[in-house]
Amino acid sequence: MVTRFNRRKFLVYGSATLGTSMLLKACSSPTTTTTGGADKAASGGDTVKVGILHSLSGTMAISETTVVDAELLAIKEINAAGGVLGKKIEPIKEDGASDWPTFAEKAGKLIDQDKVATIFGCWTSASRKAVLPVFESKNHMLWYPVQYEGQECSKNIFYTGAAPNQQIEPAVDWLLKNKGKEFFLVGSDYVFPRTANTIIKEQLKAKGGKTVGEDYLPLGNTEVTPIITKIKAALPKGGVIFNSLNGDSNVAFFKQLQGAGLTPDKYPTMSVSIAEEEVRQIGKDFLKGHFASWNYFQTVETPENKKWVKDFKAEYGADRVTNDPMEAAYIMVYLWKQAVEKAGTFDLEPVRAAAIGQSFAAPEGPVKMFPNHHISKTVRIGKVRDDGLFDIVEATPGPVNPQPWNQYVPDTKGYACDWSDPAKGGKYKI
């Protein structure tokens, strides 16, 4: 069943307000530190438990179920190679059900009842914001695999998706250079699209572009006709559409966009949450010619990617596709494994310290974990082609270092994050 949300509910949970934190404290077990007993329970016997927390139902299942597949493939490969510190990984799956309080509840359950060593999970920033107080109050560890809006740098989260300077900002630069200076911003009504669009508006001001319109749709809502009407009015002769809709709202959006005659030759759409899996489910005929900004596409020409695509299809079917969040989810399991092996223990504090500096030959290319708990990533712009995959039309020469605090937004310009230095921590002035 698709879960529906109104705007107010998204703003409440997407902003991680004080009320949310108080609710979580009231509903959760007492605060625990997890540097000893909990870790020993997680790795008892011949196995070590890890949590997998994604939406297996609801509006976000269109995207998140494939991320679970990628995480399970990494776990299967690691187990086949001998596991971690001699123990096989035992995944404990929980369904966030596209509902942010459920994500927080399930995170607490995985930590307190299942005693997991770490959790791999979330997609939307609203779900991540909902679980953040849980991980911080319990001093536990989340690995988060999806590109996001930045403006956050938690000691308790490792981010393997892109920060805005590794996806959103390069996409805006490319559009300004190649597609036009007038932008209409479309997004789902929660924290990621709203914050992303704040960044885009500041960037356009700095680069000579113009925001001609901005509109939002509650996640899961398919009533897109009013937005398309506004786009046509604001861009009567054509222009750029920057799309940060998430979930199955994209199905209705792209079908009606085409139906209204807003074709990519005059209305090129740049998406930051549409990848190969979404193209497959929406229909390539509705997306052909439009663009997406990611760090990974299935068409990336690296030896590691060719092997990964082959292995993924062998596991799940020749008709399946890989995409950026799946790749980020796959590599984060390996980065955690490497950190555990370097630390020589599953205890959280040594693993947290050992994770910084870990590198991996990922399908997208080389990545490295920085002291701000984000990884370096190559930036790519792709164009949807006839078969539903992407032609890569632009790419950076190599990995781009992550900047969690945005340098276009006045409130965060000049700030950085460094968890390897206690004097700096999550936010300090450069």
Secondary structure, DSSP 8 states (H G I E B T S, - for coil): ------HHHHHHHHTT-HHHHHHHHHHS------SSHHHHHHT-TTEEEEEEEE-SSSTTHHHHHHHHHHHHHHHHHHHHTT-BTTBEEEEEEEE-TT-HHHHHHHHHHHHHTS--S-EEE--SHHHHHHHHHHHHHTT--EEE-S--------TTEEE-S--GGGTHHHHHHHHHHHT-SEEEEEEESSHHHHHHHHHHHHHHHHHT-EEEEEEEE-TT----HHHHHHHHHH-TT--EEEEE--TTHHHHHHHHHHHTT--TTTS-EEESS--HHHHHHH-HHHHTT-EEEES--TT---HHHHHHHHHHHHHH-TT----HHHHHHHHHHHHHHHHHHHHTS--HHHHHHHHTT-EEEETTEEEEB-TTSBB-B--EEEEE-TTSSEEEEEE-SS-B---SS-SSSTTTTTEEEETT-TTTEEEEE-
